[in-house]
């Protein structure tokens, strides 16, 4: 497969993820959209690493996966805290939590 095909797939995933972050109000869907963005970055890293025959792309992709796992853990904890306090995970109500 050509590099262009991987870059096109990555760009589509990135655009879908950005749309999901900007348009969604549900906290879980926003977290899923952020994961799509990070997966698009991983595809780019692996594709360029394979193009240059370098292992650096795969190594950075592994670090990105680790960061994504930490982000999901912390993000889900925040979403559960919001649900416990508000009985809704609608992100437009977060500004009501100001002290």
Phi, psi and omega in degrees: 000153182272159178297326181300324181293319178293320179293324177294316177299316180295319179295321178294315178298319180297316180295319177296320179294317179295319176299318180296321179292319184281329188260338185273150176249346180280129184296322181292320179292327176294319177296321177294325178291323176295323176296323176298319178297315180293326176291327175296320177296319179297320178298317178298315181299314181291321180295315179289329175294321178290327180294319183266005182054045181238144181275350183300324179297318179291324179295314178295327177295321176296320176296322179294323177295321178295318178295321179295322178295319178294321179296320179294318180298312180290319180297317179293326176296319178294318179296319177295323177295318177296318179295321180295324181277324188248349184060026177202148177251027177287120185286347178286347179266002183293328181294344176286346183274004179295140185270000000 
